[in-house]
């Protein structure tokens, strides 16, 4: 991923978080993923401290790039409020762009959709703090 592409994704995260108190992170696993993507995403979620937000409203978009798989994981504060399939629209918009070969656009659209979805349950508050880094994490 190029530096301008990283900047585009980070800027999309920042903009999406202006609509919600939720925290959105993107993680790229670039080596061979030896575990099921859901397991790897869950381990990464906790390793990044995403379960430490005040409202437990963090969401991780985890991408295993070599396997061409991804998983969207929300914290318990989100899961307690939303119905099953809450992340389907985010997944679907990302898959559409990935199938067309536009990886960065897929991530950005997924981040935007996640922010819009979170806004329904976790609107932005005037005293909102950015509790997690917006930068992409890698392993």
Phi, psi and omega in degrees: 000136182278162178300315177299325177294317176301314180300321179298316179294315180298318178296323177295320176299313181301315180294318180297323181284351175284349180256352187213153172277355177294158181244126183245132175231151175240132178233130177250119174263109190261348176265180179297129180270115185270358181239162172302144186300324178296319178295313180298320179296317180296315178299318180294320178307311181286323179297326179278359179072026183288347177275005185261003180290153185301319182261006183051051184236038175273149176225134180248128170257106186255126180237121173265097192293321181292324181276348183057048178230154175213163180214140178249124186233122177255152180284173187296329178297326176285310185299332178288339185255340189251163179273166175301144180084009182305322184270004182300319182293324177294313178301314184296317180293324178293313181302321181302313181288322178299318180297331178273004177082011181254084185297310184294316178299320178299316179296312182299315179295324176296318178297315179299316180294319177299317178299317179295319179295316181295327183303328180299324185251336182227072181294157178295136177247151184298333181261016182298137175250145173279101188277340182231150178298148178271346183295151175291137173257153185226154163201000000 
